[in-house]
Amino acid sequence: MKILEGKTLSAEILGALPARIDAVKARLGRPPSLAIINYFENSPSAVYVKRKIAACEKLGIKVKLFAPDAAEGYEAFKRLLAQLGADPDYDAIMVERPLPDGFEKLETWDAIPAAKDVDGLSSLNMGRLFIAKKFSEVENGGYFVPCTALAVIRLMRAHGIEAAGRNVAVAGRSAVVGRPLAHMLTTLDATVTLCHTRTKDIASVFKASDLVITAVGKAKWLKKEHLPAGMTVIDVGTNFDENGRMCGDADFEDLKASAEAVSPVPGGVGPVTLACLIEATVRAAELAPKPEKGGIILT
């Protein structure tokens, strides 16, 4: 079985950034900057928060973690978003999921300026993505897209997995992965079936597919019984198993005897997502206006 690891690709993406970061410093007089908001320090995403901070610091990117108290309520969260959105010293804002109950709504994502919305969840960035017909428009459109969905496409390309003309099943219809990923795959000329909790006989959908991508957030639920032999599986899930170890949606040990290729968790999509986020932060800084001096914008 081939292991679709993402660490090599992540290193390549990050390795291309120092020269761009130096150019930002020369233009803005400061390094690129990222604000991360995380409400739950023990969530699966919190593991990646620490890695994001470490990667930013290694590259010389300014990064600050905000850990609000959910008890302060939604209005306090909106004020923080407004403060960061208006602060010229921050180029990018990343809001980690999960959020407290009632915080996950369109109003939240639209409170982030599209130019700082590096995870592409505002209606402006998401709308631009869904208008795109070809992937070149996604790559060169000058807007941001969900980092995890983009990471899947880049991982596929790095391992020579073609999308064009293939039947792809995507399990999970979230706004951050499933739906934007399904659209990106169609821009690459794949035929996509978007599966979810109400999909009847999901195994039959998988067995009629050439590639399965799972992003449901349920530990080890995908078993070999759901798939034909020789299937390629890309696992986007970030979960913890009964022993407290990080794992994906796919039961890696169960699949390895029958699958053709599987991305591991950790070490697959995750490192590429991290690299895509940091790359997007640098791009946000590249697109940021120069600071004003004496009321005149420097050129």
N, C-alpha and C positions, 0 to 999 in steps of 0.2 A: 504493500500500500504506500502511495506517495503522500508525504506530509507537506501540506501547503503552508509552510511557515512564513511568517510575516516580518521577522526580525531583520532579515537581509534588506528587504525593500524599505523598511522603516529607516535603517541606517543610511541608505542611499538618498532618501528624501531629506533627512536631517543634514546629511553631509553636504548638500547643495546650498544650505542656507547661510553659512557664515559670511560669504561675500555680499549677499543681499542685506544681511543685518548691518554690515559695515556701511553700506550705501545709505541705509535708513538713518544711521547715526550721523553720517555726514550731512544729510539733508535736513533732519529734524533737530539735530543737536542732542539726541537721546536715543536709546535703543527702542525697539518695538515693545509694546506693553500689553499684558493680558490680565483681565480681572476674571477670577473664577468664583462663582457662587455655589456653595454646597451646604445643604441643610442637614444631611445625615452622614455623620462621620463613619458609620459602620455599614453603609450600603455597598453593594458590589462596585458601583462607580467610584467610591471613595478610594479604592485601591489604585485606580487609574489617575485620580487627582494627584496623589503623591508622585506618581511617575511623570505627570505633566509638569509639575513644579520642578522636579529634578532636571528634566530635559530642558526646560526653559532656562533655568539657572546655569546649566552647563554651556548653553549657547550665548549667554549674556542677554537674554530677554528678560525684561522686568515682569514679574508675575506677583500678584497678590491674591491671597485666598480670603474670601468673605464667608463667614459661617454664621448666618443670622439665626436668631431664635424664632422657631415657628410660632411661639406664643405671642410674638409681637404682631402677628396678623399679616394679611395680604397687603394692606395699605403701606405698611413699612417696607415690604418687599418691592412694591411699585416705586416707592420713594428712592430706594437703593438703585433700582434700575435707571430711574430718571437721573440720579446723581452721576452714575457711571457713564450714562449715555451722553451727558453734557460735558463731562470732564475731558478736556483735550489731551490729558496725560495718559489716557487709556485708549488704545487703538481697537481692542477686541474684548468682547464679553462672552463668557461661557457659563451657561446655567446648567448645572448637573442635575440629572434625574436620579431618583424620584424627587418630586416636590411634595410639600405638605398637601393634605386634602384641600381641594378647591383652588389650588394655585395653578393647576395645569389647564390653561385656557388661552385662546387666541390673544386676548388682551395682554397677557404676559409677554408673548413673543413679539408682539407689535410695539411693546414698550422699549425694545432694543432697537436702536437705529440700524437700518439695513447695512450700513457701512461698517458696523461693529459686530454684526450678527454672524460670527464666523462659523456657527453650526447651522446656518441657513434655515432657521425655523420661522422667521417673520413672514407674513403673508406676501410681502414684496419679493423677498428672495425665493420663497417657495413657488410663487406664481411665475416668476421668471423661469424656474426649473421646469415647471409643467407645460410651459409654452414651447420649450425647446423640442425640436423634432430629431435633431442629430446630436450625437455626443460632443462633436466639435463645438457646438453652441454652449454646451455645459462647461467645457474646458476653457473656452475663450470669451465667455459672456460677460465677464467683469462683475459677477455677483458670487455669493457664497451658497454652498449646498451642504446638506447634512454630512458631517465628516465620516460617520460610520458607513453610510451608503456608498460614498465615494471610495472609501477604503476597500470595500468589497470589489468594486470594479477594478481598482488598481492592483489588488492582489490577484484577481483573475488574469489580468494582462501580464503580470510579472511571471505567472506560472504557465502562460500560453494557453489559457482556457478561453476558447472562443465563445461569444454570445450569439453571433449572427446565425440565423437559421435554426437555432436550437430551442427546444421547449424547456423552460425554466420554471420551477415551482419555488415561490417565495412564501415561507410560513411566517406570518406575523404582519399586521397591517398598521403598525405605528407610524406616526408622522416623522419620526426621527430615523427609521430604518426601512421598514417594509414598503410603504407606499412610494417614497422617493427612489428607493432602489429598484422597485418594479418599473418605474418610469425610465430611469437611467438605462435599464436593460433593454427597454423597447427602443431607446434612441440608438442602441447598438444592434438593432434588428433581431432581437430575441422575441419569441412569443412567450408571454409570461402569464402564469396562473398565480394569483395572489390568494393564498389560503389563510384561514383564520379559525377561531374557535367554533364557528358555525358551519364550517366546510364539512359536508357529508362524505364519509369514506375517504379521508385524506390520504390514506395509503394508496388508493387507486390513482389519485392525482400524481403522487410521487412516482409510482411505477410507470406512468406514462410520460415521465419527464427525462430529460438528458442530464439535468443538474438540479440539485436541491440546495436551497439556501434557507437556513432556519434562524429566526430571530424572535422567538416567543418568550424567552426568559423563564424557561422551565427546565430545571436540571435533568439532564440525561434522558429526556423523554423520547428522543428519536432513536429507535432500535433497528436492527437489521431486518426485522420482520416487516417494517414499513417500506423497505426499499428492495429493488431488484439487485442482484449481484453486479458489481462493476460500476456502481454509482459514484459520482463525485459530489461531496457534501462540503459546503462552506458554512461554518458554524459561527454565528454572530452572538450567540448567547453568552451572558456573563452571570454566572450563578455560583452558589456554594453548595457542595454536596453534604451528605449526612455527617461527614468527618470534618467539615469546615474548610475543605479544599476548594479552590476555584475550579469550576468546570463549565462546560458549554451546555447547549441544548441537546447535542448528540452524545450518545453513550459511546465514547471513543473506543473503549476496550471491546464493546460488543460489535462495533462496525469494522474494526481493523482487519478482520479475517475475510470480509466479503466486499468491502468498498474499494474502489480504484484509487480514490484520493480523498483526504479529509483535512480540513484546517484545524489545528489544535487550539484548545483553550486551557491555559493562556498560551500566547506565542504566535497566534495566527492573525486574525483581523485586528485585535486590540492594538498591537504596536503600530500598525499602519494607520489606524484611526488617530492615535496620538500624534504621529508625524504629520498627518493631514491637518490636524488642528493647529499645530505649531506653524506649519507652512502658511495656513490661512491667516494666522496672526501677523506674520511677516508681511503678507500681501496687504492686509488691512493697513499696516503702517506705511507701506509703499504708496497706498492710495490716499493716505491722510493729508489734509492741507498743511502747508508749512505754517509754523507759528507766526503770529503777528508781532510786529515791533513798532511801537509808536503809532498804532492804528493802521499801519500799512502791512499787507501780507507780503512776506519775503518771497522773492522769486529767484 
